[in-house]
Amino acid sequence: VKKGTDGGGGFDVIIGNPPYFNLQTIRDKSQTVYFEKNYESYRGKADILYFFIEKSLNLLKEEGYLGLIVANYFLRSYYADKLRKLILKKSKIVKIIDFGSIKLFADANVDTCVLILKKNKTPKGKYTYGILFQETALAEFLIQNQKASAIDSTKYKLLTGNQSDLTEQAWQFDKGKYFGTQPLQEICFIGKGAATGNDEIFVIEDRKARELGLEKELLDKKDK
């Protein structure tokens, strides 16, 4: 398959479920240097999903479709601004199915969404966004997503919007809800506090805690 970026080939459809981890967990720094040099969406605190989305768009043929299930935080994260800009530049957003805080994978503590894009040099038009509030309504939510109709309930919400209204700034799909208010990001910088990125130092098993003689008062309840 030729690279889709030159218009001479590429995949018609790409479907996937990228792994869930942040670049800060990669110990081989030569890998992060590679990502920085080769991907537009690179950020110091980037997630690996950024590069899966970018690479997939590059491998698609013009008018090809991309469907991925990924962590949903990129929709609003400050550090995903370059990724959002790239998505808007290279594709039409067809649909975003946001599962909110509902966990779909038992072995992954991550909030997810399904992202469906259509590669297009002049992206424009309307997109559909849906967000799930109650897990018991999952099947109904997925069915209604196929109908692209506006629904506002306590179980889930569906709406349509114009892609031209989106920028690289955090994507706020329900602006009417916040009419007359001022986003906190317009008043001050919102960043992430200090983090080592090395959970092995701070997350230990009960057996190891006893071996080290750590006081129970210093441990989280789940480790006592």
C-alpha positions as CSV (number, residue, x, y, z in Angstrom):
1,V,0.0,0.0,0.0
2,K,1.3,3.4,-1.0
3,K,1.3,6.2,1.6
4,G,-2.0,7.9,1.5
5,T,-0.5,11.4,1.8
6,D,0.5,11.6,-1.9
7,G,-3.0,10.8,-3.1
8,G,-1.7,7.9,-5.1
9,G,-2.8,5.1,-2.7
10,G,-3.5,4.3,0.8
11,F,-6.1,2.4,2.8
12,D,-9.9,2.8,2.3
13,V,-10.6,2.2,6.0
14,I,-8.4,1.9,9.1
15,I,-10.0,0.6,12.3
16,G,-8.1,0.1,15.6
17,N,-7.7,0.3,19.4
18,P,-4.4,1.9,20.2
19,P,-2.7,1.1,23.5
20,Y,-3.2,3.3,26.5
21,F,-0.1,4.9,27.8
22,N,1.7,8.3,28.1
23,L,5.1,9.0,26.6
24,Q,6.4,9.7,30.1
25,T,6.3,6.0,30.8
26,I,8.8,5.3,28.0
27,R,12.2,4.8,29.4
28,D,14.1,4.7,26.1
29,K,14.3,8.5,25.4
30,S,15.5,7.9,21.8
31,Q,11.9,6.9,21.1
32,T,10.5,10.2,22.3
33,V,13.1,12.0,20.2
34,Y,11.9,10.1,17.2
35,F,8.3,11.0,17.9
36,E,9.2,14.7,18.3
37,K,11.0,14.8,15.0
38,N,8.4,12.9,12.9
39,Y,5.0,13.8,14.3
40,E,3.2,17.2,14.1
41,S,1.0,16.2,17.1
42,Y,4.0,15.7,19.4
43,R,3.8,17.4,22.8
44,G,6.1,16.8,25.8
45,K,3.2,15.2,27.7
46,A,1.7,13.5,24.6
47,D,-0.1,10.2,24.7
48,I,0.7,7.4,22.2
49,L,-2.8,7.7,20.8
50,Y,-1.8,11.1,19.2
51,F,0.6,9.3,16.9
52,F,-1.8,6.5,16.0
53,I,-4.3,9.0,14.8
54,E,-1.7,11.0,12.9
55,K,-0.1,8.0,11.3
56,S,-3.5,6.5,10.4
57,L,-4.6,9.7,8.6
58,N,-1.4,9.7,6.7
59,L,-1.9,6.1,5.6
60,L,-5.5,6.7,4.4
61,K,-6.4,7.4,0.8
62,E,-8.3,10.6,0.1
63,E,-11.9,10.2,1.3
64,G,-10.8,7.2,3.3
65,Y,-12.3,6.5,6.8
66,L,-10.6,6.1,10.2
67,G,-12.4,4.6,13.2
68,L,-10.5,4.3,16.5
69,I,-11.5,3.8,20.1
70,V,-9.2,6.0,22.2
71,A,-9.0,7.8,25.5
72,N,-11.4,10.7,25.4
73,Y,-9.3,13.2,27.3
74,F,-7.7,14.5,24.0
75,L,-11.0,16.3,23.2
76,R,-10.3,18.8,26.0
77,S,-6.7,18.4,27.1
78,Y,-4.4,21.4,26.9
79,Y,-1.6,19.2,25.7
80,A,-3.7,17.8,22.8
81,D,-4.0,21.2,21.0
82,K,-1.7,20.1,18.2
83,L,-3.6,16.9,17.7
84,R,-6.9,18.7,17.5
85,K,-5.4,21.1,15.0
86,L,-4.1,18.3,12.8
87,I,-7.5,16.5,12.9
88,L,-9.3,19.6,11.8
89,K,-6.8,20.3,9.0
90,K,-6.6,16.8,7.5
91,S,-10.1,15.3,8.1
92,K,-13.8,15.7,8.4
93,I,-15.1,14.7,11.8
94,V,-18.0,12.3,11.1
95,K,-18.8,11.2,14.5
96,I,-17.5,11.2,18.1
97,I,-19.2,8.6,20.4
98,D,-18.1,9.6,23.9
99,F,-18.6,7.1,26.7
100,G,-17.9,9.8,29.4
101,S,-16.8,8.2,32.7
102,I,-18.3,4.8,31.8
103,K,-15.5,2.2,31.7
104,L,-15.8,-0.2,28.7
105,F,-12.7,-2.3,29.5
106,A,-12.4,-4.1,32.8
107,D,-8.6,-4.1,32.6
108,A,-8.2,-0.5,31.6
109,N,-9.0,2.4,34.0
110,V,-9.5,4.9,31.2
111,D,-12.4,7.0,29.8
112,T,-12.9,6.3,26.1
113,C,-14.6,7.5,23.0
114,V,-15.0,6.2,19.4
115,L,-13.6,8.7,16.9
116,I,-14.7,8.4,13.2
117,L,-12.9,10.6,10.7
118,K,-13.0,11.0,6.9
119,K,-9.8,12.1,5.3
120,N,-10.4,15.3,3.3
121,K,-8.2,18.1,2.0
122,T,-10.9,20.6,2.5
123,P,-12.8,19.4,5.6
124,K,-16.1,21.0,6.4
125,G,-19.7,20.2,7.2
126,K,-21.4,18.8,10.3
127,Y,-20.4,16.2,12.8
128,T,-22.3,14.2,15.3
129,Y,-21.3,14.1,19.0
130,G,-22.9,11.8,21.6
131,I,-22.0,11.4,25.3
132,L,-23.2,8.6,27.6
133,F,-24.2,9.3,31.2
134,Q,-25.7,6.0,32.4
135,E,-24.1,2.6,31.7
136,T,-27.5,0.9,31.6
137,A,-28.4,2.9,28.5
138,L,-25.3,1.8,26.5
139,A,-27.1,-0.3,23.9
140,E,-29.8,2.3,23.4
141,F,-27.1,5.0,23.1
142,L,-25.2,3.1,20.4
143,I,-28.4,2.5,18.4
144,Q,-29.5,6.2,18.6
145,N,-26.0,7.2,17.4
146,Q,-26.7,5.6,14.1
147,K,-29.7,7.9,13.6
148,A,-27.8,11.2,14.1
149,S,-30.8,12.8,15.8
150,A,-30.6,15.4,18.6
151,I,-31.5,13.9,22.0
152,D,-31.1,15.5,25.4
153,S,-31.9,13.1,28.3
154,T,-30.5,12.1,31.7
155,K,-29.2,8.9,30.2
156,Y,-27.2,10.3,27.2
157,K,-27.0,13.3,24.9
158,L,-26.7,13.5,21.1
159,L,-26.1,16.7,19.1
160,T,-24.8,17.9,15.8
161,G,-22.4,20.8,15.2
162,N,-20.4,22.5,12.5
163,Q,-16.7,21.6,12.2
164,S,-15.9,25.2,11.3
165,D,-16.8,26.2,14.9
166,L,-14.0,24.0,16.3
167,T,-10.4,25.1,16.8
168,E,-7.3,23.6,18.4
169,Q,-8.6,24.8,21.7
170,A,-10.5,22.4,23.9
171,W,-13.6,21.1,22.1
172,Q,-16.7,22.2,23.9
173,F,-19.7,20.6,22.2
174,D,-22.5,22.0,24.3
175,K,-21.7,25.7,24.4
176,G,-25.3,26.7,25.1
177,K,-25.0,25.0,28.5
178,Y,-22.4,27.5,29.5
179,F,-23.9,30.7,28.0
180,G,-23.0,33.8,29.9
181,T,-20.0,32.2,31.7
182,Q,-16.3,32.6,31.2
183,P,-14.0,29.6,30.7
184,L,-11.4,29.3,33.5
185,Q,-8.7,28.9,30.8
186,E,-9.4,32.5,29.7
187,I,-8.6,33.7,33.2
188,C,-5.6,31.6,34.1
189,F,-3.3,28.9,32.9
190,I,-4.4,25.4,33.9
191,G,-1.6,22.8,34.1
192,K,-0.8,19.5,35.6
193,G,1.0,19.3,38.9
194,A,4.4,17.7,39.4
195,A,4.5,14.0,38.5
196,T,7.4,11.6,38.3
197,G,5.7,9.3,35.7
198,N,7.3,6.3,37.6
199,D,4.5,4.6,39.4
200,E,6.7,1.7,40.5
201,I,8.2,4.0,43.2
202,F,4.8,5.0,44.7
203,V,2.6,2.0,44.0
204,I,3.7,-1.2,45.8
205,E,2.1,-4.4,46.9
206,D,1.2,-5.1,50.5
207,R,3.9,-7.7,50.9
208,K,6.6,-5.2,49.8
209,A,5.3,-2.6,52.2
210,R,5.7,-5.0,55.1
211,E,9.2,-5.9,54.0
212,L,10.2,-2.3,54.0
213,G,8.5,-1.7,57.4
214,L,6.4,1.2,56.1
215,E,4.0,2.7,58.6
216,K,0.4,2.0,57.8
217,E,-0.5,5.6,58.4
218,L,1.6,6.6,55.3
219,L,-0.1,4.1,53.0
220,D,-3.3,4.5,51.0
221,K,-6.2,2.4,52.4
222,K,-6.1,-0.1,49.6
223,D,-2.5,-1.0,50.5
224,K,-3.0,-1.5,54.2
